[in-house]
Amino acid sequence: MTELQNQKILWLSRARKAEQNLHALKTVCRRDESLLQELELFEECSDLHQQLEHTLAQVQEQLTSLIIIREEIRRIILTLPDLQEQAILLRKYLAYETNEQIADAMFYDPRTIQRKHKQALDRISLPAESRISETTIFQNITCEN
């Protein structure tokens, strides 16, 4: 892979990473809610309720961000003129399928999918502000407990 292809893969992979972190934050919230319910049997927990509300607000923020990211990725992929390339990128970066799964669904050999994936990466044009880093992807993800 070229450096430019790797940059495009990183940009296209933002949705999956954001979704993984959203899932982790939701798991933390569920666990905190459970612990809070247990603790409420013994004492008043208004500070803990505020912390949980803050975390739930973060979940909502991350969910909104994820929806925006997925739409950005979808719009960029749909600019490709080749429908097969669109399908491969949509399956890979929004449905999170492997090359093997995509190959099975599209009746191709996995190496053909890999080759078509690289071709699609070469054809796709990212927005000017697409130079990103891991810290950009995860900038809104925090959980204070």
C-alpha positions as CSV (number, residue, x, y, z in Angstrom):
1,M,0.0,0.0,0.0
2,T,1.2,3.5,-0.7
3,E,1.2,6.3,1.9
4,L,-1.8,7.9,0.1
5,Q,-3.7,4.6,0.1
6,N,-3.0,4.2,3.8
7,Q,-4.2,7.7,4.5
8,K,-7.4,7.0,2.7
9,I,-7.9,3.7,4.6
10,L,-7.4,5.6,7.9
11,W,-10.0,8.2,6.9
12,L,-12.5,5.6,5.7
13,S,-11.9,3.5,8.9
14,R,-13.1,6.4,11.2
15,A,-16.6,5.0,11.5
16,R,-15.5,1.6,12.7
17,K,-13.2,3.1,15.3
18,A,-15.8,5.6,16.5
19,E,-18.4,2.8,16.7
20,Q,-16.1,0.6,18.7
21,N,-15.5,3.4,21.2
22,L,-19.2,4.2,21.3
23,H,-19.9,0.6,22.2
24,A,-17.2,0.8,25.0
25,L,-18.8,4.0,26.4
26,K,-22.2,2.4,26.3
27,T,-20.9,-0.6,28.2
28,V,-19.4,1.7,30.8
29,C,-22.7,3.4,31.2
30,R,-24.6,0.2,31.6
31,R,-22.2,-0.9,34.3
32,D,-22.4,2.4,36.1
33,E,-26.2,2.3,36.0
34,S,-26.1,-1.1,37.5
35,L,-23.7,-0.1,40.3
36,L,-25.7,3.0,41.0
37,Q,-28.9,1.0,41.4
38,E,-27.1,-1.3,43.9
39,L,-25.7,1.7,45.8
40,E,-29.1,3.5,45.9
41,L,-30.4,0.8,48.2
42,F,-28.0,2.1,50.9
43,E,-27.7,5.9,50.4
44,E,-28.5,9.0,48.4
45,C,-26.4,9.3,45.3
46,S,-27.1,12.6,43.6
47,D,-23.4,13.2,42.7
48,L,-23.3,9.8,41.0
49,H,-26.5,10.5,39.2
50,Q,-24.9,13.7,37.8
51,Q,-21.8,11.7,36.7
52,L,-24.0,9.2,35.0
53,E,-26.0,11.9,33.2
54,H,-22.7,13.4,32.0
55,T,-21.6,10.0,30.6
56,L,-25.0,9.5,28.9
57,A,-24.6,12.9,27.3
58,Q,-21.2,11.8,26.0
59,V,-22.8,8.7,24.5
60,Q,-25.4,10.8,22.7
61,E,-22.6,13.2,21.5
62,Q,-20.6,10.2,20.2
63,L,-23.6,8.7,18.5
64,T,-24.3,12.0,16.7
65,S,-20.6,12.1,15.7
66,L,-20.7,8.5,14.4
67,I,-23.8,9.3,12.3
68,I,-22.0,12.3,10.7
69,I,-18.8,10.3,10.1
70,R,-20.7,7.5,8.5
71,E,-22.6,9.9,6.2
72,E,-19.3,11.6,5.2
73,I,-17.8,8.3,4.3
74,R,-20.9,7.1,2.4
75,R,-21.0,10.4,0.4
76,I,-17.3,10.1,-0.6
77,I,-17.7,6.4,-1.6
78,L,-20.8,7.2,-3.7
79,T,-18.8,9.6,-5.8
80,L,-17.0,6.6,-7.4
81,P,-18.4,5.9,-10.9
82,D,-17.8,2.2,-10.6
83,L,-20.7,0.5,-8.8
84,Q,-18.5,-2.6,-7.8
85,E,-15.9,-0.3,-6.3
86,Q,-18.7,1.5,-4.4
87,A,-20.1,-1.8,-3.1
88,I,-16.6,-3.0,-2.0
89,L,-15.9,0.2,-0.1
90,L,-19.4,0.4,1.4
91,R,-19.2,-3.2,2.6
92,K,-15.6,-2.8,3.9
93,Y,-15.9,0.6,5.7
94,L,-19.6,0.8,6.7
95,A,-20.7,-2.8,7.0
96,Y,-17.2,-3.8,8.4
97,E,-16.9,-6.9,6.2
98,T,-13.7,-8.7,5.5
99,N,-12.3,-9.2,2.0
100,E,-13.4,-12.8,2.3
101,Q,-17.0,-11.9,3.2
102,I,-17.2,-9.3,0.4
103,A,-15.8,-11.9,-2.0
104,D,-18.4,-14.4,-1.0
105,A,-21.2,-11.9,-1.3
106,M,-20.0,-10.6,-4.7
107,F,-18.9,-14.0,-6.1
108,Y,-15.3,-13.0,-6.5
109,D,-12.0,-14.4,-5.3
110,P,-10.7,-12.5,-2.2
111,R,-7.6,-11.5,-4.2
112,T,-9.9,-9.8,-6.7
113,I,-11.6,-7.9,-4.0
114,Q,-8.2,-6.9,-2.6
115,R,-7.1,-5.6,-6.1
116,K,-10.4,-3.8,-6.7
117,H,-10.2,-2.3,-3.2
118,K,-6.7,-0.8,-4.1
119,Q,-8.1,0.5,-7.4
120,A,-11.0,2.1,-5.6
121,L,-8.6,3.7,-3.1
122,D,-6.6,5.2,-6.0
123,R,-9.8,6.6,-7.6
124,I,-11.4,8.0,-4.4
125,S,-10.8,11.7,-3.5
126,L,-11.0,12.7,0.1
127,P,-12.0,16.1,1.4
128,A,-9.1,18.6,1.8
129,E,-9.4,18.4,5.6
130,S,-9.0,14.6,5.6
131,R,-5.5,14.5,7.0
132,I,-6.3,13.0,10.4
133,S,-4.7,11.3,13.3
134,E,-5.9,8.9,15.9
135,T,-6.3,11.8,18.4
136,T,-8.7,13.5,15.9
137,I,-10.8,10.3,15.6
138,F,-11.1,10.0,19.4
139,Q,-11.1,13.6,20.5
140,N,-14.7,13.6,21.8
141,I,-14.3,10.3,23.7
142,T,-13.8,10.6,27.4
143,C,-15.4,9.0,30.4
144,E,-15.0,10.3,33.9
145,N,-16.1,7.9,36.6
